[in-house]
Amino acid sequence: MAKWHFWGEKEFSDVYENIYIRSFAEDWFGIVAEIVKEINTQNSPNKLVLDIGCGEGHTTKQILDRVEGDYICDLLEPNQNALSSAKAFLTLENNIGECFPGSLATFKTDKKYDIVFTSHTNYYWGLNEKDYNAQLSKLPDLLNNDGKLLILTLPEDSDHYKIMLQQVYPEFNYAEYIADFYKKLGFKVEVKRLRMRMFVGDILTTNSRFDLKIFYRFIHNTDSFPNDTEAEEFLKKIKEYQKGGYIDFSDHLMVVLK
Ligand SMILES: C[S@@+](CC[C@H](N)C(=O)[O-])C[C@H]1O[C@@H](n2cnc3c(N)ncnc32)[C@H](O)[C@@H]1O
């Protein structure tokens, strides 16, 4: 399975990548704002929150910095280095509780959370549908009765999904599958369709392959650079899907209530 490349590592290319990807991910903060709105409108005055698959905590911080009122946020992350970085980085300014090393599948707790959120981690939950569904079933059990489950992931028709994820990950990884799964079990599910697009005009107009290869790493969640053949195949796909120098990176936020 592809290894997720963590933003913020100190090589030049990583710093460049961080700046590059973020500056072209238009509307990302609109997506963060929707997650924050859902957290802020949950009833509990003293919220116990869990972030599943926090990585190095960059998204976590963008969210927690905007939460109103008291909260404590626990972190779950299978990559030990990423979890340590997240803990060190977030405790400076945010209210971080327990940090659990491990995957969703191995996670055990007696706690019940007011908010459980997870951003772009579902691709890793299970390699077959049975294991994947077991993780989906587990999530509502982590909530208290008024709790909210927030899952941010890709819809089936986004270019992001079509260019990469559909080929690499099993077919049940897209947003609509998750929404249907919970609806069939009788949960209330609201799906927020959130627009985001990536500017790829620079990649299409340069003869250098540096930006293309960096973009490849980002979109494939890998820390390896593609070889020239893989890079050219990737470029072909970008050309096929782009419209006016942009590709669609829309996300769906699923708000699941018990
Ligand atoms: C694409 S990154 C997203 C990081 C962060 N949530 C964000 O949105 O910026 C996916 C994260 O999920 C974590 N992950 C991988 N397998 C997981 C699992 N089975 N359960 C929970 N998290 C997992 C990875 O280690 C990685 O940090």
PDBQT file of the ligand as one rigid body, heavy atoms in Angstrom, charges set to zero:
ROOT
HETATM    1  C1  LIG A 301      -4.078  11.324   3.738  1.00  0.00    +0.000 C 
HETATM    2  S1  LIG A 301      -3.441  11.365   5.375  1.00  0.00    +0.000 S 
HETATM    3  C2  LIG A 301      -4.574  12.517   6.143  1.00  0.00    +0.000 C 
HETATM    4  C3  LIG A 301      -3.989  13.186   7.342  1.00  0.00    +0.000 C 
HETATM    5  C4  LIG A 301      -4.928  14.198   8.026  1.00  0.00    +0.000 C 
HETATM    6  N1  LIG A 301      -6.121  13.560   8.553  1.00  0.00    +0.000 N 
HETATM    7  C5  LIG A 301      -5.285  15.304   7.070  1.00  0.00    +0.000 C 
HETATM    8  O1  LIG A 301      -6.403  15.325   6.576  1.00  0.00    +0.000 OA
HETATM    9  O2  LIG A 301      -4.441  16.174   6.814  1.00  0.00    +0.000 OA
HETATM   10  C6  LIG A 301      -4.007   9.795   5.994  1.00  0.00    +0.000 C 
HETATM   11  C7  LIG A 301      -3.651   9.513   7.438  1.00  0.00    +0.000 C 
HETATM   12  O3  LIG A 301      -4.351   8.343   7.871  1.00  0.00    +0.000 OA
HETATM   13  C8  LIG A 301      -3.492   7.560   8.661  1.00  0.00    +0.000 C 
HETATM   14  N2  LIG A 301      -3.966   6.172   8.640  1.00  0.00    +0.000 N 
HETATM   15  C9  LIG A 301      -3.537   5.185   7.823  1.00  0.00    +0.000 A 
HETATM   16  N3  LIG A 301      -4.184   4.049   8.128  1.00  0.00    +0.000 NA
HETATM   17  C10 LIG A 301      -5.039   4.328   9.134  1.00  0.00    +0.000 A 
HETATM   18  C11 LIG A 301      -5.964   3.552   9.885  1.00  0.00    +0.000 A 
HETATM   19  N4  LIG A 301      -6.153   2.259   9.616  1.00  0.00    +0.000 N 
HETATM   20  N5  LIG A 301      -6.662   4.141  10.871  1.00  0.00    +0.000 NA
HETATM   21  C12 LIG A 301      -6.476   5.457  11.132  1.00  0.00    +0.000 A 
HETATM   22  N6  LIG A 301      -5.613   6.251  10.456  1.00  0.00    +0.000 NA
HETATM   23  C13 LIG A 301      -4.900   5.692   9.466  1.00  0.00    +0.000 A 
HETATM   24  C14 LIG A 301      -2.142   7.739   7.992  1.00  0.00    +0.000 C 
HETATM   25  O4  LIG A 301      -1.072   7.345   8.824  1.00  0.00    +0.000 OA
HETATM   26  C15 LIG A 301      -2.166   9.235   7.673  1.00  0.00    +0.000 C 
HETATM   27  O5  LIG A 301      -1.708  10.000   8.739  1.00  0.00    +0.000 OA
ENDROOT
TORSDOF 0
